[in-house]
Amino acid sequence: MATPHNTASIGEIAETVIMSGDPLRAKFMAEKFLENATLFNTTRNMFGYTGTYKGKKVSIMGHGMGMPSIGIYTHELYHFYGVKQIIRVGTAGCIQPGINIGDIVIAQAACTDSNYINNFLDIPGTFAPIGNFDLLTAAAKSSKDMNIPYHVGNILSSDIFYDSKENWKKWQKLGILAIEMECAALYTNAIEAKRKALTILTISDNIITKEETSSEERQKAFTNMMKVAFSII
Ligand code: HPA
């Protein structure tokens, strides 16, 4: 069986899936971290691979940019392919002093300016998308044990990358640590499917100072994030 966006057959995707926005990043991770990786999807070039990591079956797949995109892929993984846990590894811009480029942010919860949740759920109020507690605590412990600078807290999943109205300043006042574009949809899908999810981010840019990562810093931070992700699966 396949879906409109994924040609994998049932059983070809592991119960644990690590996802990144960029499908080429997923390809790179599969080549670098997995043994015997096989490609299960090329539809829309949203590459997905299944292999083993320390003997454990794991899949790695891209999810694209924004909540509609991650919403589709993760819904299908949970509902059609029986996936039990999804760990998103991505980048974000930080909006609090004390967080530096290259640090890790583990998303305890995700606010959003998107209408994804309202369209997806039928509830008489606002829903709070939160990450899975066991994955969250394991990721925090691993980061600490590995001496990787990390922060745990609330983030913003925004529909807007080019924030011309500087809305980030309003979220900053509410203690939001960083801004990315997918986590709220992932957490909502996971909770609705009664499955697990966690988002681990590396800070690629500082929205306050407009500082950006050098490629060397980006690689080091990315490796740190992957170490944390693989340590909790
Ligand atoms: N905004 C949204 N998503 C992001 C950013 C940002 O500044 N940086 C990396 N992902």
py3Dmol code that shows the C-alpha trace and the ligand (Angstrom):
import py3Dmol

protein = """\
ATOM      1  CA  MET A   1       0.000   0.000   0.000  1.00  0.00           C
ATOM      2  CA  ALA A   2       1.182   3.524  -0.730  1.00  0.00           C
ATOM      3  CA  THR A   3      -0.124   7.014  -0.030  1.00  0.00           C
ATOM      4  CA  PRO A   4      -0.305   9.920  -2.505  1.00  0.00           C
ATOM      5  CA  HIS A   5       3.015  11.199  -1.094  1.00  0.00           C
ATOM      6  CA  ASN A   6       4.901   8.073  -0.082  1.00  0.00           C
ATOM      7  CA  THR A   7       5.535   4.948  -2.170  1.00  0.00           C
ATOM      8  CA  ALA A   8       6.759   2.773   0.733  1.00  0.00           C
ATOM      9  CA  SER A   9       4.945  -0.478   1.420  1.00  0.00           C
ATOM     10  CA  ILE A  10       3.774  -1.284   4.941  1.00  0.00           C
ATOM     11  CA  GLY A  11       6.742  -2.648   6.883  1.00  0.00           C
ATOM     12  CA  GLU A  12       9.341  -0.719   4.920  1.00  0.00           C
ATOM     13  CA  ILE A  13       9.355   2.160   7.426  1.00  0.00           C
ATOM     14  CA  ALA A  14      10.702   1.662  10.956  1.00  0.00           C
ATOM     15  CA  GLU A  15       8.667   2.410  14.102  1.00  0.00           C
ATOM     16  CA  THR A  16      11.117   5.255  14.797  1.00  0.00           C
ATOM     17  CA  VAL A  17      11.581   7.956  12.168  1.00  0.00           C
ATOM     18  CA  ILE A  18      14.058  10.836  12.358  1.00  0.00           C
ATOM     19  CA  MET A  19      12.977  13.704  10.105  1.00  0.00           C
ATOM     20  CA  SER A  20      14.534  16.895   8.805  1.00  0.00           C
ATOM     21  CA  GLY A  21      13.040  19.586   6.605  1.00  0.00           C
ATOM     22  CA  ASP A  22      15.576  19.170   3.805  1.00  0.00           C
ATOM     23  CA  PRO A  23      15.356  15.782   2.036  1.00  0.00           C
ATOM     24  CA  LEU A  24      19.019  16.067   1.016  1.00  0.00           C
ATOM     25  CA  ARG A  25      19.853  16.417   4.689  1.00  0.00           C
ATOM     26  CA  ALA A  26      17.900  13.210   5.292  1.00  0.00           C
ATOM     27  CA  LYS A  27      19.954  11.515   2.542  1.00  0.00           C
ATOM     28  CA  PHE A  28      23.187  12.762   4.120  1.00  0.00           C
ATOM     29  CA  MET A  29      22.132  11.532   7.580  1.00  0.00           C
ATOM     30  CA  ALA A  30      21.124   8.123   6.235  1.00  0.00           C
ATOM     31  CA  GLU A  31      24.485   7.751   4.450  1.00  0.00           C
ATOM     32  CA  LYS A  32      26.436   8.914   7.500  1.00  0.00           C
ATOM     33  CA  PHE A  33      24.592   7.211  10.355  1.00  0.00           C
ATOM     34  CA  LEU A  34      22.680   4.177   9.042  1.00  0.00           C
ATOM     35  CA  GLU A  35      23.921   0.760   8.016  1.00  0.00           C
ATOM     36  CA  ASN A  36      22.369  -0.954   4.988  1.00  0.00           C
ATOM     37  CA  ALA A  37      20.135   2.024   4.223  1.00  0.00           C
ATOM     38  CA  THR A  38      17.567   1.508   1.493  1.00  0.00           C
ATOM     39  CA  LEU A  39      15.558   4.255  -0.164  1.00  0.00           C
ATOM     40  CA  PHE A  40      11.776   3.866   0.278  1.00  0.00           C
ATOM     41  CA  ASN A  41      10.450   7.100  -1.217  1.00  0.00           C
ATOM     42  CA  THR A  42      11.303   9.484  -4.033  1.00  0.00           C
ATOM     43  CA  THR A  43       7.868  11.058  -4.628  1.00  0.00           C
ATOM     44  CA  ARG A  44       8.419  14.835  -4.813  1.00  0.00           C
ATOM     45  CA  ASN A  45      12.069  14.055  -3.965  1.00  0.00           C
ATOM     46  CA  MET A  46      11.035  13.662  -0.313  1.00  0.00           C
ATOM     47  CA  PHE A  47      13.676  11.003   0.252  1.00  0.00           C
ATOM     48  CA  GLY A  48      13.144   8.433   2.981  1.00  0.00           C
ATOM     49  CA  TYR A  49      15.551   5.673   4.009  1.00  0.00           C
ATOM     50  CA  THR A  50      15.373   2.700   6.339  1.00  0.00           C
ATOM     51  CA  GLY A  51      18.462   1.057   7.796  1.00  0.00           C
ATOM     52  CA  THR A  52      19.910   0.119  11.149  1.00  0.00           C
ATOM     53  CA  TYR A  53      21.692   2.112  13.818  1.00  0.00           C
ATOM     54  CA  LYS A  54      23.563  -0.031  16.378  1.00  0.00           C
ATOM     55  CA  GLY A  55      21.407  -2.949  15.245  1.00  0.00           C
ATOM     56  CA  LYS A  56      18.128  -1.062  15.622  1.00  0.00           C
ATOM     57  CA  LYS A  57      15.800  -0.445  12.672  1.00  0.00           C
ATOM     58  CA  VAL A  58      15.446   3.299  12.055  1.00  0.00           C
ATOM     59  CA  SER A  59      14.079   5.422   9.202  1.00  0.00           C
ATOM     60  CA  ILE A  60      15.197   8.896   8.191  1.00  0.00           C
ATOM     61  CA  MET A  61      13.013  11.077   5.979  1.00  0.00           C
ATOM     62  CA  GLY A  62      12.572  14.689   4.849  1.00  0.00           C
ATOM     63  CA  HIS A  63       9.388  16.570   5.748  1.00  0.00           C
ATOM     64  CA  GLY A  64       9.654  19.806   3.755  1.00  0.00           C
ATOM     65  CA  MET A  65       9.046  23.348   4.969  1.00  0.00           C
ATOM     66  CA  GLY A  66       6.066  24.512   6.975  1.00  0.00           C
ATOM     67  CA  MET A  67       3.144  22.958   8.763  1.00  0.00           C
ATOM     68  CA  PRO A  68       1.064  21.770   5.798  1.00  0.00           C
ATOM     69  CA  SER A  69       4.063  19.810   4.529  1.00  0.00           C
ATOM     70  CA  ILE A  70       5.137  18.177   7.803  1.00  0.00           C
ATOM     71  CA  GLY A  71       1.448  17.695   8.587  1.00  0.00           C
ATOM     72  CA  ILE A  72       0.957  15.476   5.537  1.00  0.00           C
ATOM     73  CA  TYR A  73       4.071  13.336   5.935  1.00  0.00           C
ATOM     74  CA  THR A  74       3.745  12.751   9.675  1.00  0.00           C
ATOM     75  CA  HIS A  75       0.011  12.027   9.469  1.00  0.00           C
ATOM     76  CA  GLU A  76       0.726   9.322   6.915  1.00  0.00           C
ATOM     77  CA  LEU A  77       3.621   7.894   8.934  1.00  0.00           C
ATOM     78  CA  TYR A  78       1.492   7.588  12.082  1.00  0.00           C
ATOM     79  CA  HIS A  79      -1.790   6.510  10.491  1.00  0.00           C
ATOM     80  CA  PHE A  80      -0.763   4.443   7.435  1.00  0.00           C
ATOM     81  CA  TYR A  81       2.673   3.130   8.315  1.00  0.00           C
ATOM     82  CA  GLY A  82       2.284   2.426  12.053  1.00  0.00           C
ATOM     83  CA  VAL A  83       5.144   4.717  13.065  1.00  0.00           C
ATOM     84  CA  LYS A  84       5.383   5.009  16.858  1.00  0.00           C
ATOM     85  CA  GLN A  85       7.762   7.929  17.312  1.00  0.00           C
ATOM     86  CA  ILE A  86       9.039  10.791  15.190  1.00  0.00           C
ATOM     87  CA  ILE A  87      12.009  12.945  16.104  1.00  0.00           C
ATOM     88  CA  ARG A  88      12.347  16.137  14.104  1.00  0.00           C
ATOM     89  CA  VAL A  89      15.872  17.541  13.892  1.00  0.00           C
ATOM     90  CA  GLY A  90      15.856  21.048  12.498  1.00  0.00           C
ATOM     91  CA  THR A  91      17.124  24.578  12.705  1.00  0.00           C
ATOM     92  CA  ALA A  92      15.626  27.633  14.374  1.00  0.00           C
ATOM     93  CA  GLY A  93      16.280  31.294  15.046  1.00  0.00           C
ATOM     94  CA  CYS A  94      16.663  32.217  18.719  1.00  0.00           C
ATOM     95  CA  ILE A  95      14.857  35.185  20.297  1.00  0.00           C
ATOM     96  CA  GLN A  96      16.117  35.143  23.906  1.00  0.00           C
ATOM     97  CA  PRO A  97      19.379  36.509  25.276  1.00  0.00           C
ATOM     98  CA  GLY A  98      21.482  33.702  26.706  1.00  0.00           C
ATOM     99  CA  ILE A  99      20.854  31.369  23.768  1.00  0.00           C
ATOM    100  CA  ASN A 100      23.713  31.186  21.277  1.00  0.00           C
ATOM    101  CA  ILE A 101      24.179  30.039  17.723  1.00  0.00           C
ATOM    102  CA  GLY A 102      24.976  26.324  17.774  1.00  0.00           C
ATOM    103  CA  ASP A 103      23.065  25.675  21.025  1.00  0.00           C
ATOM    104  CA  ILE A 104      20.382  23.015  21.071  1.00  0.00           C
ATOM    105  CA  VAL A 105      16.773  23.862  21.863  1.00  0.00           C
ATOM    106  CA  ILE A 106      14.520  20.965  22.845  1.00  0.00           C
ATOM    107  CA  ALA A 107      10.901  21.947  22.248  1.00  0.00           C
ATOM    108  CA  GLN A 108       8.818  21.228  25.321  1.00  0.00           C
ATOM    109  CA  ALA A 109       5.821  22.806  23.568  1.00  0.00           C
ATOM    110  CA  ALA A 110       5.100  24.822  20.445  1.00  0.00           C
ATOM    111  CA  CYS A 111       2.899  27.907  20.118  1.00  0.00           C
ATOM    112  CA  THR A 112       1.812  28.781  16.612  1.00  0.00           C
ATOM    113  CA  ASP A 113       0.483  31.608  14.445  1.00  0.00           C
ATOM    114  CA  SER A 114      -0.767  29.004  11.967  1.00  0.00           C
ATOM    115  CA  ASN A 115      -4.372  27.920  11.547  1.00  0.00           C
ATOM    116  CA  TYR A 116      -3.296  24.285  11.082  1.00  0.00           C
ATOM    117  CA  ILE A 117      -4.516  23.152  14.482  1.00  0.00           C
ATOM    118  CA  ASN A 118      -7.877  24.905  14.232  1.00  0.00           C
ATOM    119  CA  ASN A 119      -8.546  23.359  10.860  1.00  0.00           C
ATOM    120  CA  PHE A 120      -7.389  19.937  11.970  1.00  0.00           C
ATOM    121  CA  LEU A 121      -9.059  19.599  15.372  1.00  0.00           C
ATOM    122  CA  ASP A 122     -12.644  20.383  16.306  1.00  0.00           C
ATOM    123  CA  ILE A 123     -12.365  21.787  19.823  1.00  0.00           C
ATOM    124  CA  PRO A 124     -14.093  24.611  21.690  1.00  0.00           C
ATOM    125  CA  GLY A 125     -10.848  26.380  22.675  1.00  0.00           C
ATOM    126  CA  THR A 126      -7.100  26.434  22.038  1.00  0.00           C
ATOM    127  CA  PHE A 127      -4.972  23.307  22.031  1.00  0.00           C
ATOM    128  CA  ALA A 128      -1.459  23.240  23.538  1.00  0.00           C
ATOM    129  CA  PRO A 129       0.848  21.062  21.404  1.00  0.00           C
ATOM    130  CA  ILE A 130       3.439  19.457  23.690  1.00  0.00           C
ATOM    131  CA  GLY A 131       6.308  17.049  23.090  1.00  0.00           C
ATOM    132  CA  ASN A 132       6.483  13.547  24.512  1.00  0.00           C
ATOM    133  CA  PHE A 133       7.734  13.727  28.102  1.00  0.00           C
ATOM    134  CA  ASP A 134       9.895  10.573  27.993  1.00  0.00           C
ATOM    135  CA  LEU A 135      11.670  11.636  24.796  1.00  0.00           C
ATOM    136  CA  LEU A 136      12.024  15.182  26.130  1.00  0.00           C
ATOM    137  CA  THR A 137      13.630  14.152  29.419  1.00  0.00           C
ATOM    138  CA  ALA A 138      15.880  11.624  27.665  1.00  0.00           C
ATOM    139  CA  ALA A 139      17.077  14.282  25.192  1.00  0.00           C
ATOM    140  CA  ALA A 140      17.768  16.767  28.003  1.00  0.00           C
ATOM    141  CA  LYS A 141      19.708  14.126  29.966  1.00  0.00           C
ATOM    142  CA  SER A 142      21.763  13.105  26.913  1.00  0.00           C
ATOM    143  CA  SER A 143      22.605  16.727  26.093  1.00  0.00           C
ATOM    144  CA  LYS A 144      23.714  17.293  29.667  1.00  0.00           C
ATOM    145  CA  ASP A 145      25.756  14.058  29.819  1.00  0.00           C
ATOM    146  CA  MET A 146      27.470  14.951  26.514  1.00  0.00           C
ATOM    147  CA  ASN A 147      28.174  18.533  27.655  1.00  0.00           C
ATOM    148  CA  ILE A 148      26.215  19.969  24.730  1.00  0.00           C
ATOM    149  CA  PRO A 149      24.752  23.428  25.477  1.00  0.00           C
ATOM    150  CA  TYR A 150      20.977  23.005  25.493  1.00  0.00           C
ATOM    151  CA  HIS A 151      17.760  24.768  26.489  1.00  0.00           C
ATOM    152  CA  VAL A 152      14.333  23.247  27.073  1.00  0.00           C
ATOM    153  CA  GLY A 153      11.170  25.301  26.694  1.00  0.00           C
ATOM    154  CA  ASN A 154       8.434  26.756  24.585  1.00  0.00           C
ATOM    155  CA  ILE A 155       9.030  27.592  20.917  1.00  0.00           C
ATOM    156  CA  LEU A 156       7.019  29.207  18.116  1.00  0.00           C
ATOM    157  CA  SER A 157       6.067  27.366  14.929  1.00  0.00           C
ATOM    158  CA  SER A 158       5.396  30.186  12.503  1.00  0.00           C
ATOM    159  CA  ASP A 159       3.940  30.339   9.007  1.00  0.00           C
ATOM    160  CA  ILE A 160       6.112  33.400   8.380  1.00  0.00           C
ATOM    161  CA  PHE A 161       9.859  33.257   7.730  1.00  0.00           C
ATOM    162  CA  TYR A 162      10.221  36.885   6.602  1.00  0.00           C
ATOM    163  CA  ASP A 163       8.744  38.536   9.692  1.00  0.00           C
ATOM    164  CA  SER A 164       8.359  42.105   8.359  1.00  0.00           C
ATOM    165  CA  LYS A 165       6.076  43.141  11.235  1.00  0.00           C
ATOM    166  CA  GLU A 166       8.645  41.917  13.803  1.00  0.00           C
ATOM    167  CA  ASN A 167       6.045  39.813  15.546  1.00  0.00           C
ATOM    168  CA  TRP A 168       8.895  37.894  17.177  1.00  0.00           C
ATOM    169  CA  LYS A 169       9.187  40.706  19.746  1.00  0.00           C
ATOM    170  CA  LYS A 170       5.714  39.852  21.077  1.00  0.00           C
ATOM    171  CA  TRP A 171       6.594  36.157  21.394  1.00  0.00           C
ATOM    172  CA  GLN A 172       9.885  37.060  23.065  1.00  0.00           C
ATOM    173  CA  LYS A 173       7.922  38.735  25.890  1.00  0.00           C
ATOM    174  CA  LEU A 174       6.147  35.433  26.527  1.00  0.00           C
ATOM    175  CA  GLY A 175       9.402  33.535  27.005  1.00  0.00           C
ATOM    176  CA  ILE A 176       9.463  31.790  23.624  1.00  0.00           C
ATOM    177  CA  LEU A 177      13.018  30.514  23.054  1.00  0.00           C
ATOM    178  CA  ALA A 178      13.179  30.127  19.289  1.00  0.00           C
ATOM    179  CA  ILE A 179      11.224  30.189  16.039  1.00  0.00           C
ATOM    180  CA  GLU A 180      10.898  27.438  13.443  1.00  0.00           C
ATOM    181  CA  MET A 181       8.062  26.406  11.132  1.00  0.00           C
ATOM    182  CA  GLU A 182       6.877  22.829  11.818  1.00  0.00           C
ATOM    183  CA  CYS A 183       6.829  21.623  15.417  1.00  0.00           C
ATOM    184  CA  ALA A 184       3.233  22.552  16.365  1.00  0.00           C
ATOM    185  CA  ALA A 185       1.839  20.439  13.510  1.00  0.00           C
ATOM    186  CA  LEU A 186       4.091  17.498  14.378  1.00  0.00           C
ATOM    187  CA  TYR A 187       3.103  17.567  18.074  1.00  0.00           C
ATOM    188  CA  THR A 188      -0.596  17.933  17.256  1.00  0.00           C
ATOM    189  CA  ASN A 189      -0.486  15.036  14.798  1.00  0.00           C
ATOM    190  CA  ALA A 190       1.375  12.845  17.299  1.00  0.00           C
ATOM    191  CA  ILE A 191      -1.088  13.547  20.113  1.00  0.00           C
ATOM    192  CA  GLU A 192      -4.091  13.023  17.834  1.00  0.00           C
ATOM    193  CA  ALA A 193      -2.587   9.700  16.670  1.00  0.00           C
ATOM    194  CA  LYS A 194      -1.695   8.732  20.279  1.00  0.00           C
ATOM    195  CA  ARG A 195       1.964   8.398  19.291  1.00  0.00           C
ATOM    196  CA  LYS A 196       5.201  10.108  20.344  1.00  0.00           C
ATOM    197  CA  ALA A 197       7.093  13.086  18.933  1.00  0.00           C
ATOM    198  CA  LEU A 198       9.977  15.354  19.843  1.00  0.00           C
ATOM    199  CA  THR A 199      11.594  18.320  18.114  1.00  0.00           C
ATOM    200  CA  ILE A 200      15.289  18.989  18.651  1.00  0.00           C
ATOM    201  CA  LEU A 201      16.646  22.179  17.077  1.00  0.00           C
ATOM    202  CA  THR A 202      20.025  23.747  16.554  1.00  0.00           C
ATOM    203  CA  ILE A 203      20.119  27.502  16.555  1.00  0.00           C
ATOM    204  CA  SER A 204      21.215  28.570  13.070  1.00  0.00           C
ATOM    205  CA  ASP A 205      20.557  32.272  13.446  1.00  0.00           C
ATOM    206  CA  ASN A 206      20.003  34.882  16.110  1.00  0.00           C
ATOM    207  CA  ILE A 207      16.907  36.915  15.290  1.00  0.00           C
ATOM    208  CA  ILE A 208      17.797  39.599  17.872  1.00  0.00           C
ATOM    209  CA  THR A 209      21.327  40.306  16.633  1.00  0.00           C
ATOM    210  CA  LYS A 210      20.826  39.032  13.028  1.00  0.00           C
ATOM    211  CA  GLU A 211      23.959  36.888  13.437  1.00  0.00           C
ATOM    212  CA  GLU A 212      24.074  33.742  11.272  1.00  0.00           C
ATOM    213  CA  THR A 213      25.990  30.458  11.504  1.00  0.00           C
ATOM    214  CA  SER A 214      29.274  29.808   9.759  1.00  0.00           C
ATOM    215  CA  SER A 215      29.330  26.495   7.884  1.00  0.00           C
ATOM    216  CA  GLU A 216      31.847  25.093  10.406  1.00  0.00           C
ATOM    217  CA  GLU A 217      29.605  25.994  13.360  1.00  0.00           C
ATOM    218  CA  ARG A 218      26.578  24.610  11.517  1.00  0.00           C
ATOM    219  CA  GLN A 219      28.271  21.252  10.964  1.00  0.00           C
ATOM    220  CA  LYS A 220      29.392  20.946  14.596  1.00  0.00           C
ATOM    221  CA  ALA A 221      25.953  21.892  15.885  1.00  0.00           C
ATOM    222  CA  PHE A 222      24.290  19.508  13.470  1.00  0.00           C
ATOM    223  CA  THR A 223      26.491  16.627  14.616  1.00  0.00           C
ATOM    224  CA  ASN A 224      25.647  17.435  18.250  1.00  0.00           C
ATOM    225  CA  MET A 225      21.932  17.408  17.471  1.00  0.00           C
ATOM    226  CA  MET A 226      22.206  14.068  15.677  1.00  0.00           C
ATOM    227  CA  LYS A 227      24.131  12.576  18.608  1.00  0.00           C
ATOM    228  CA  VAL A 228      21.300  13.597  20.922  1.00  0.00           C
ATOM    229  CA  ALA A 229      18.610  12.284  18.533  1.00  0.00           C
ATOM    230  CA  PHE A 230      20.272   8.879  18.093  1.00  0.00           C
ATOM    231  CA  SER A 231      20.935   8.559  21.825  1.00  0.00           C
ATOM    232  CA  ILE A 232      17.207   8.591  22.625  1.00  0.00           C
ATOM    233  CA  ILE A 233      15.793   6.150  20.065  1.00  0.00           C
TER     234      ILE A 233
END
"""
ligand_1 = """\
10
HPA
N 12.333 31.652 11.356
C 11.688 30.539 11.064
N 12.292 29.370 10.886
C 13.631 29.333 10.995
C 14.358 30.465 11.283
C 13.668 31.669 11.477
O 14.266 32.713 11.733
N 15.677 30.103 11.318
C 15.725 28.786 11.042
N 14.490 28.309 10.852
"""
view = py3Dmol.view(width=600, height=400)
view.addModel(protein, "pdb")
view.setStyle({"model": 0}, {"cartoon": {"style": "trace"}})
view.addModel(ligand_1, "xyz")
view.setStyle({"model": 1}, {"stick": {}})
view.zoomTo()
view.show()
